[in-house]
Amino acid sequence: MPPIIASFPTARPRRLRASAALRNLTREHELSVNDLIWPVFVRDGEGIEEPVPSMPGVVRRSVDKVVEAAVEAHALGIPAICLFPYTDSALKTEDCAEAWNPDNLCNRAIRGIKAAVPDLAVMTDVALDPYNINGHDGFVIDGEIRNDETVAALVKMTVAQAEAGADIIGPSDMMDGRIGAMRSALETNGFQNVTILSYSAKYASGFYGPFRDAVGASGALTGDKKTYQMDPGNVDEAMRMIARDLQEGADMVMVKPGLPYLDICNRVKRDFAVPTFAYQVSGEYAMIQAAALNGWIDGEKVMLESLMAFRRAGCDGVLTYFAPQVARLLNG
């Protein structure tokens, strides 16, 4: 039914914008600390906070500093933190075995966080690129990124993360069939309550560059990821990927990148009515920060406005590097 609007001057829409109280009462969407997941980069060493040059304000942290960040996140009311490793190049191999090492960076960080703040949800990344000498999310054999062999490795990675105490598994690899294989392995190994937040619609995007710097994958990558990440021109394919992952056992779904794909977020929420998330990726963050640092925009206002766009599009939450800054603002 179309909205009924009286003619002017009976209707004056500006009446509802006349004061902060009225604007607050009639606001259609809200941004809350509960909507935030904070992506954090973990590296080796101790007592280290190393700036990422292409992401102003973001650092790589040693495990002890990641635990401190997790304590801060919990104090701010942020419900979840997501870990991404900056793996020593000496540990990057063709077989990617470090990915499921129980004592790799992420698994040590998970255990440290759960010991310090057990109520904070810990999300992980499941993909081979941080451990792959070729920089790809899957095994490269004779120049081809191999699907089924990769899925078998991702399952081992998933179980190792669950054993370490991960609450949310985040498969970002875009291999076919991996959600079903992961769900089956989690069930078989007694991790029935571990949640899968699948990167179901992950596009082959130009917005990932600073992230690859942050995890040390830029120099390692050979070729591109277009044979497994999605074409930016496709919408219906994203819906098929969402449907497939839900059928295979995903509890929540992700669209990545975020702001350039709000139409996808909106359609996912409308068509499937499932918990829907987006990742405000490194390139989006870097653009806002760079413009703010140059005085071209009001960084705080644009940061909040960009996150409200996700909520307006239907997202239940957002992975964003702005999480602690936003939480402080929202907490007053």
C-alpha positions, 0 to 999 in steps of 0.5 A: 500500500502506498503511503498516504501523505496529505497536501501542503500545508496540512502535511509539513514533513519538516515538523518531524525534523524540528528538534532532536527529540522528534528526530530521535523518536521517528528515526527508522534505523539505529546503530548500536555497539551490538552491531559491531565486529572488530577485525584485528591483525595478529603477528608474532613477537611480544609487546608489539603494535606495528602500524599498517601504513595503508590503513591509518590507525590500524596496527598488527598486534602480537598475541599479548597485545591482541588479548589486551585489545580483546579486553578493551573491546569487551569493556566497550560492549563490542560483542565479537572480535575477528582475527587475521594472521600476519604469518612469517614468510618462512611459515608460508608453504605450498601445503599451507600446513601452518593453517591447521597448526594448533599453535599458530598465531590465530589459535594462540590468540583465540586461547589467550582471548578466551582465557581473559574475556570468555564472554567475548565472541571470537571469530576466525578467518578460514582461508589459506592465503595467509599461509600459502606461498602463492598468496591464494585462498586455495591450493595452487596445482599446475597453475589451477586453484584446486577446489576439493583439495582445498576444502579438505585443508579448510576442514582441518583448519576449521577443527583446529580453530574450534578446538582452540575455542573459536565461537564463530568460523568465518570461511572467506575462501569461496570454494564450492562445498566447503560449508557442508564439509565444515559443518559435518566436521564440526558436528562429528568432532563435538562442536555442534554449537560453533557458528558458521558466518559464511562469506557467501557473496565475496566479490573479486574486488579492488577494495582489498589492497590494504588488507593484503598489505596488512596480512603480508599477502600482496607480494606473494599473490600470483595472478588474481582470484577471479576463478573463485571470488565473484564477478562484481557484475553479478547479483543473481549468482550471489543469491544462489551462493547464499542459498547454497551455503544456508542449505549446507549449514551456514548460520549467518551470511556475509557480503564482502565488500560492503558499501559498494554492494549494499544492493546485495545486502538488501536483497539478501535480507529481503529474500532470505530473512537470515542474519546478514552481515557485511564487511566494511573492507580495508579499502573502504576504511582507508579511503575514509581515513585518508580523506579525513586526514587530509581535511576533505571530509568530517571523518567522524560523521562519514564513519557513522554515516557509512555504518548507518548505511549498512543498517539501513540496507538490512545488515544485522552487523558489520565487520569494521576497523572503526569498531572501537572508535564507534563504540566510544562515541555511541557509549558517550 
